[in-house]
Amino acid sequence: MNRSVQGGQFCTPISPERGQHCTLIHRNATGGLIQVKTKDPSATFGGKADLSYGNYETLKGDFYLTGPVAPHLSADIAVVGTTMGDGYGRNLASGKYVGRIDHDVGVRSKWFLSPGEGTEARLIFDYSDDKNSLAGLRVPRGATIPAPFGPAYGGSDRYIDANYEPLNRIKTGGVSLRVDQKFDAFSVASITAFRKTDFIGPSAERRGQGSRRLWGASAESRGR
């Protein structure tokens, strides 16, 4: 889930959807799914902002703004972010923090067009960038390690002693367009979407490898 939809002010109630092939979104979800619906932009200006500071120099903030752009067209933008000055532990080999969120930022915007009775279009953009060292793993304290890897680890549960930094870097973004047309006896919906994700994990960075790149596109329509 994109970080920018995790704030409660951006979403309508979350609901479980059960059953197989009962709606368009269940085509590839045989056991059902949890559906998260974001709010449609408002025709009147509004917004909300929050900022908090906590342990480990953790700074969190979110911002939401909505309002009209033109007749029959409204838009919103949601931004959320987290950063930590300290980590939960350290890498004893390098002295650097582990268990730390360097940054985790998400941006999302929805544009809502209602040009006439029964016609609605929703265009959504989102992007997120996450860099953290939360994947620091080590042999459990007190465990026996076979030769030649040395004695059992006896340090803090939140510390590691590794010759690499357990960094994860994830960049993901996408765009989707949904058009709904209602008629007297039935309605038609068309959904088109594209998404791309770049991921760099600790093992790839240690070996000097590039990122893993995932992308996908889909287009579907239904009537009822």
VEXGUPA-644223 format. One record per residue (C-alpha): x, y, z; residue in one letter. Coordinates in steps of 0.05 Angstrom, whole numbers, plus 5000, padded with zeros to 4 digits. Layout:
BEGIN
<c1: X c2: Y c3: Z residu: A>
...
//
This chain:
BEGIN
<c1: 5000 c2: 5000 c3: 5000 residu: M>
<c1: 5025 c2: 5069 c3: 4982 residu: N>
<c1: 5045 c2: 5107 c3: 5045 residu: R>
<c1: 5001 c2: 5166 c3: 5025 residu: S>
<c1: 4936 c2: 5128 c3: 5035 residu: V>
<c1: 4953 c2: 5103 c3: 5105 residu: Q>
<c1: 4930 c2: 5166 c3: 5140 residu: G>
<c1: 4858 c2: 5160 c3: 5163 residu: G>
<c1: 4836 c2: 5227 c3: 5135 residu: Q>
<c1: 4850 c2: 5203 c3: 5064 residu: F>
<c1: 4808 c2: 5140 c3: 5065 residu: C>
<c1: 4735 c2: 5119 c3: 5069 residu: T>
<c1: 4720 c2: 5059 c3: 5114 residu: P>
<c1: 4762 c2: 4997 c3: 5097 residu: I>
<c1: 4719 c2: 4936 c3: 5082 residu: S>
<c1: 4734 c2: 4862 c3: 5068 residu: P>
<c1: 4708 c2: 4835 c3: 5002 residu: E>
<c1: 4694 c2: 4761 c3: 5001 residu: R>
<c1: 4680 c2: 4712 c3: 4946 residu: G>
<c1: 4710 c2: 4693 c3: 4879 residu: Q>
<c1: 4695 c2: 4731 c3: 4815 residu: H>
<c1: 4638 c2: 4769 c3: 4847 residu: C>
<c1: 4664 c2: 4836 c3: 4821 residu: T>
<c1: 4717 c2: 4862 c3: 4775 residu: L>
<c1: 4769 c2: 4870 c3: 4830 residu: I>
<c1: 4763 c2: 4796 c3: 4848 residu: H>
<c1: 4785 c2: 4770 c3: 4781 residu: R>
<c1: 4853 c2: 4750 c3: 4809 residu: N>
<c1: 4834 c2: 4746 c3: 4883 residu: A>
<c1: 4806 c2: 4677 c3: 4894 residu: T>
<c1: 4797 c2: 4684 c3: 4969 residu: G>
<c1: 4773 c2: 4756 c3: 4969 residu: G>
<c1: 4812 c2: 4818 c3: 4991 residu: L>
<c1: 4813 c2: 4879 c3: 5036 residu: I>
<c1: 4789 c2: 4938 c3: 4996 residu: Q>
<c1: 4815 c2: 5008 c3: 5013 residu: V>
<c1: 4777 c2: 5065 c3: 4981 residu: K>
<c1: 4805 c2: 5135 c3: 4982 residu: T>
<c1: 4761 c2: 5196 c3: 4988 residu: K>
<c1: 4739 c2: 5232 c3: 4925 residu: D>
<c1: 4764 c2: 5304 c3: 4921 residu: P>
<c1: 4715 c2: 5356 c3: 4947 residu: S>
<c1: 4683 c2: 5413 c3: 4909 residu: A>
<c1: 4699 c2: 5458 c3: 4968 residu: T>
<c1: 4768 c2: 5475 c3: 4995 residu: F>
<c1: 4792 c2: 5437 c3: 5056 residu: G>
<c1: 4852 c2: 5404 c3: 5086 residu: G>
<c1: 4888 c2: 5376 c3: 5146 residu: K>
<c1: 4960 c2: 5372 c3: 5170 residu: A>
<c1: 4993 c2: 5334 c3: 5228 residu: D>
<c1: 5064 c2: 5334 c3: 5255 residu: L>
<c1: 5093 c2: 5292 c3: 5311 residu: S>
<c1: 5160 c2: 5278 c3: 5343 residu: Y>
<c1: 5179 c2: 5218 c3: 5386 residu: G>
<c1: 5232 c2: 5169 c3: 5410 residu: N>
<c1: 5295 c2: 5157 c3: 5369 residu: Y>
<c1: 5287 c2: 5227 c3: 5340 residu: E>
<c1: 5228 c2: 5203 c3: 5299 residu: T>
<c1: 5193 c2: 5257 c3: 5259 residu: L>
<c1: 5126 c2: 5241 c3: 5226 residu: K>
<c1: 5081 c2: 5286 c3: 5185 residu: G>
<c1: 5022 c2: 5283 c3: 5138 residu: D>
<c1: 4986 c2: 5335 c3: 5096 residu: F>
<c1: 4921 c2: 5334 c3: 5057 residu: Y>
<c1: 4890 c2: 5388 c3: 5012 residu: L>
<c1: 4828 c2: 5384 c3: 4969 residu: T>
<c1: 4786 c2: 5432 c3: 4929 residu: G>
<c1: 4757 c2: 5452 c3: 4861 residu: P>
<c1: 4801 c2: 5462 c3: 4800 residu: V>
<c1: 4749 c2: 5479 c3: 4746 residu: A>
<c1: 4674 c2: 5469 c3: 4736 residu: P>
<c1: 4659 c2: 5395 c3: 4746 residu: H>
<c1: 4732 c2: 5381 c3: 4763 residu: L>
<c1: 4763 c2: 5375 c3: 4833 residu: S>
<c1: 4829 c2: 5348 c3: 4858 residu: A>
<c1: 4867 c2: 5331 c3: 4921 residu: D>
<c1: 4938 c2: 5316 c3: 4943 residu: I>
<c1: 4962 c2: 5275 c3: 5003 residu: A>
<c1: 5033 c2: 5274 c3: 5029 residu: V>
<c1: 5061 c2: 5233 c3: 5086 residu: V>
<c1: 5131 c2: 5223 c3: 5112 residu: G>
<c1: 5174 c2: 5192 c3: 5167 residu: T>
<c1: 5247 c2: 5199 c3: 5185 residu: T>
<c1: 5290 c2: 5176 c3: 5245 residu: M>
<c1: 5352 c2: 5209 c3: 5271 residu: G>
<c1: 5373 c2: 5148 c3: 5312 residu: D>
<c1: 5365 c2: 5074 c3: 5299 residu: G>
<c1: 5343 c2: 5019 c3: 5346 residu: Y>
<c1: 5413 c2: 4989 c3: 5344 residu: G>
<c1: 5481 c2: 4993 c3: 5311 residu: R>
<c1: 5525 c2: 4953 c3: 5264 residu: N>
<c1: 5585 c2: 4939 c3: 5308 residu: L>
<c1: 5630 c2: 4930 c3: 5248 residu: A>
<c1: 5617 c2: 4999 c3: 5219 residu: S>
<c1: 5587 c2: 5037 c3: 5278 residu: G>
<c1: 5528 c2: 5058 c3: 5235 residu: K>
<c1: 5455 c2: 5055 c3: 5258 residu: Y>
<c1: 5411 c2: 4997 c3: 5241 residu: V>
<c1: 5336 c2: 4991 c3: 5252 residu: G>
<c1: 5329 c2: 5062 c3: 5226 residu: R>
<c1: 5283 c2: 5095 c3: 5176 residu: I>
<c1: 5326 c2: 5143 c3: 5136 residu: D>
<c1: 5264 c2: 5168 c3: 5100 residu: H>
<c1: 5196 c2: 5141 c3: 5081 residu: D>
<c1: 5156 c2: 5190 c3: 5038 residu: V>
<c1: 5092 c2: 5181 c3: 4998 residu: G>
<c1: 5053 c2: 5227 c3: 4952 residu: V>
<c1: 4985 c2: 5215 c3: 4922 residu: R>
<c1: 4937 c2: 5257 c3: 4881 residu: S>
<c1: 4867 c2: 5242 c3: 4856 residu: K>
<c1: 4829 c2: 5282 c3: 4802 residu: W>
<c1: 4754 c2: 5274 c3: 4799 residu: F>
<c1: 4714 c2: 5294 c3: 4737 residu: L>
<c1: 4637 c2: 5293 c3: 4734 residu: S>
<c1: 4619 c2: 5325 c3: 4667 residu: P>
<c1: 4547 c2: 5302 c3: 4664 residu: G>
<c1: 4493 c2: 5261 c3: 4697 residu: E>
<c1: 4516 c2: 5188 c3: 4705 residu: G>
<c1: 4588 c2: 5201 c3: 4682 residu: T>
<c1: 4648 c2: 5200 c3: 4728 residu: E>
<c1: 4723 c2: 5195 c3: 4717 residu: A>
<c1: 4778 c2: 5187 c3: 4769 residu: R>
<c1: 4852 c2: 5196 c3: 4753 residu: L>
<c1: 4901 c2: 5177 c3: 4808 residu: I>
<c1: 4977 c2: 5187 c3: 4812 residu: F>
<c1: 5021 c2: 5161 c3: 4869 residu: D>
<c1: 5095 c2: 5156 c3: 4885 residu: Y>
<c1: 5134 c2: 5133 c3: 4947 residu: S>
<c1: 5207 c2: 5129 c3: 4966 residu: D>
<c1: 5230 c2: 5087 c3: 5026 residu: D>
<c1: 5301 c2: 5078 c3: 5051 residu: K>
<c1: 5313 c2: 5040 c3: 5116 residu: N>
<c1: 5358 c2: 4991 c3: 5153 residu: S>
<c1: 5302 c2: 4952 c3: 5186 residu: L>
<c1: 5326 c2: 4886 c3: 5155 residu: A>
<c1: 5387 c2: 4877 c3: 5200 residu: G>
<c1: 5390 c2: 4802 c3: 5215 residu: L>
<c1: 5438 c2: 4762 c3: 5257 residu: R>
<c1: 5446 c2: 4695 c3: 5290 residu: V>
<c1: 5402 c2: 4692 c3: 5353 residu: P>
<c1: 5438 c2: 4706 c3: 5418 residu: R>
<c1: 5467 c2: 4644 c3: 5450 residu: G>
<c1: 5463 c2: 4603 c3: 5386 residu: A>
<c1: 5521 c2: 4557 c3: 5368 residu: T>
<c1: 5555 c2: 4577 c3: 5303 residu: I>
<c1: 5594 c2: 4524 c3: 5266 residu: P>
<c1: 5667 c2: 4536 c3: 5248 residu: A>
<c1: 5698 c2: 4577 c3: 5218 residu: P>
<c1: 5647 c2: 4632 c3: 5233 residu: F>
<c1: 5667 c2: 4644 c3: 5305 residu: G>
<c1: 5634 c2: 4639 c3: 5374 residu: P>
<c1: 5562 c2: 4648 c3: 5392 residu: A>
<c1: 5535 c2: 4719 c3: 5390 residu: Y>
<c1: 5525 c2: 4750 c3: 5459 residu: G>
<c1: 5510 c2: 4823 c3: 5445 residu: G>
<c1: 5446 c2: 4864 c3: 5445 residu: S>
<c1: 5385 c2: 4838 c3: 5408 residu: D>
<c1: 5383 c2: 4902 c3: 5368 residu: R>
<c1: 5456 c2: 4902 c3: 5346 residu: Y>
<c1: 5489 c2: 4866 c3: 5288 residu: I>
<c1: 5562 c2: 4855 c3: 5269 residu: D>
<c1: 5564 c2: 4851 c3: 5193 residu: A>
<c1: 5610 c2: 4871 c3: 5136 residu: N>
<c1: 5552 c2: 4905 c3: 5099 residu: Y>
<c1: 5496 c2: 4953 c3: 5116 residu: E>
<c1: 5426 c2: 4922 c3: 5116 residu: P>
<c1: 5395 c2: 4977 c3: 5074 residu: L>
<c1: 5330 c2: 4970 c3: 5036 residu: N>
<c1: 5311 c2: 5021 c3: 4983 residu: R>
<c1: 5242 c2: 5018 c3: 4951 residu: I>
<c1: 5216 c2: 5067 c3: 4899 residu: K>
<c1: 5147 c2: 5055 c3: 4871 residu: T>
<c1: 5096 c2: 5095 c3: 4832 residu: G>
<c1: 5035 c2: 5087 c3: 4789 residu: G>
<c1: 4977 c2: 5117 c3: 4753 residu: V>
<c1: 4906 c2: 5093 c3: 4744 residu: S>
<c1: 4843 c2: 5117 c3: 4708 residu: L>
<c1: 4772 c2: 5094 c3: 4723 residu: R>
<c1: 4713 c2: 5116 c3: 4682 residu: V>
<c1: 4641 c2: 5100 c3: 4704 residu: D>
<c1: 4579 c2: 5109 c3: 4661 residu: Q>
<c1: 4510 c2: 5096 c3: 4690 residu: K>
<c1: 4450 c2: 5082 c3: 4647 residu: F>
<c1: 4377 c2: 5070 c3: 4667 residu: D>
<c1: 4383 c2: 4994 c3: 4667 residu: A>
<c1: 4457 c2: 4981 c3: 4676 residu: F>
<c1: 4525 c2: 5014 c3: 4687 residu: S>
<c1: 4594 c2: 5006 c3: 4655 residu: V>
<c1: 4662 c2: 5015 c3: 4687 residu: A>
<c1: 4731 c2: 5017 c3: 4654 residu: S>
<c1: 4796 c2: 5013 c3: 4694 residu: I>
<c1: 4866 c2: 5023 c3: 4665 residu: T>
<c1: 4929 c2: 5023 c3: 4708 residu: A>
<c1: 5005 c2: 5022 c3: 4705 residu: F>
<c1: 5054 c2: 5010 c3: 4763 residu: R>
<c1: 5129 c2: 5007 c3: 4770 residu: K>
<c1: 5173 c2: 4987 c3: 4830 residu: T>
<c1: 5249 c2: 4990 c3: 4839 residu: D>
<c1: 5278 c2: 4952 c3: 4898 residu: F>
<c1: 5350 c2: 4948 c3: 4924 residu: I>
<c1: 5361 c2: 4900 c3: 4982 residu: G>
<c1: 5421 c2: 4887 c3: 5027 residu: P>
<c1: 5446 c2: 4827 c3: 4987 residu: S>
<c1: 5443 c2: 4863 c3: 4920 residu: A>
<c1: 5479 c2: 4924 c3: 4948 residu: E>
<c1: 5533 c2: 4881 c3: 4979 residu: R>
<c1: 5547 c2: 4847 c3: 4913 residu: R>
<c1: 5546 c2: 4912 c3: 4874 residu: G>
<c1: 5484 c2: 4890 c3: 4836 residu: Q>
<c1: 5431 c2: 4937 c3: 4809 residu: G>
<c1: 5360 c2: 4943 c3: 4832 residu: S>
<c1: 5304 c2: 4894 c3: 4819 residu: R>
<c1: 5253 c2: 4927 c3: 4775 residu: R>
<c1: 5180 c2: 4906 c3: 4772 residu: L>
<c1: 5126 c2: 4936 c3: 4730 residu: W>
<c1: 5057 c2: 4918 c3: 4707 residu: G>
<c1: 4999 c2: 4946 c3: 4667 residu: A>
<c1: 4926 c2: 4926 c3: 4663 residu: S>
<c1: 4861 c2: 4947 c3: 4630 residu: A>
<c1: 4793 c2: 4919 c3: 4646 residu: E>
<c1: 4720 c2: 4936 c3: 4638 residu: S>
<c1: 4655 c2: 4910 c3: 4665 residu: R>
<c1: 4581 c2: 4922 c3: 4662 residu: G>
<c1: 4525 c2: 4906 c3: 4709 residu: R>
//
